[in-house]
Amino acid sequence: MIKIFIQCRLNSSRLPGKALVTFFGTKIIERIILITKKTSFKKKIYLLTGPKNKNFKLLKIAKKHNIDIYFGNEQNVFKRYCDAINFFKIKPSSLIMRVTADNYLIQPKILNLLCRYIKNYDYVYVSPLSHFSGELFKLETFLKKIKKKKTSSNTKEHVTYNFRKIKNIKTKKLNWNLLGINHRSKITLDSPKDFELLKKIESKKLCKKIDCIKDVKKVSHSYG
């Protein structure tokens, strides 16, 4: 069983409350949850966020979709992951799929593809790190390689930043044009400018469905 960690917080400095922005009538965070649920592999989904007093609105959403939620460190996302792993007593032998709530065009089909390779690798992702995918890694390897090192500011924010750079782990980098999508395109929701693009995509009736490879191909080559 794969443990899916959805990384989300409401107290963003550049676009506060961005996870609650609607896209075709669905809140972004709920769209991400539905994307992960649409995958074909066996999984358990967790929502990892900041302190409860700043993110309490996410509790109702987690309950609605019957997923676990963890309220943790606001800025140090790496610590939030480690604390959640301990809190939920997740075994070191587990596989962790990291998904961020900013990336509203993540495709379930791509998340499924990551699973094909993880048996023979420690870490699988689309390179460069794609806004249309997640990342999948073996927790035991991750903890052994990262927890021994001093946590950098990049790892505190991006969790796998330094893990990707370690040479002696077995890494599978899927190609930047996987499934015909331009994975170099930076379509995400992190700023007011990103919000304008989201609404532009919505106005053109693109990517309404969760599983929308054809539309994602189009927008990835046209925007970002």
URNORFEN-V362842 format. One line per field, one symbol per residue. psi: psi as a letter, one per 30 degrees, with the letter a starting at -180 (. if undefined). A space follows every 50 residues. Layout:
psi = ???
//
This chain:
psi = kkjkjjkklfhkeeikgfffkkjhgkkeeeeeeeeefflflklkkkjjaa keffgfffeeeeeeghllkkjakeejeeeeeeeeeeeghkkfflkkkkkk ffifgkkeeeeeeeffffeglfkklkkljkgglalklkeeeeeeeefflk jleeeeefegefeffkfgljkjjklfgkggkjffkijajfleeeeeeefe eefghkgelejheeeeeeefffl.
//
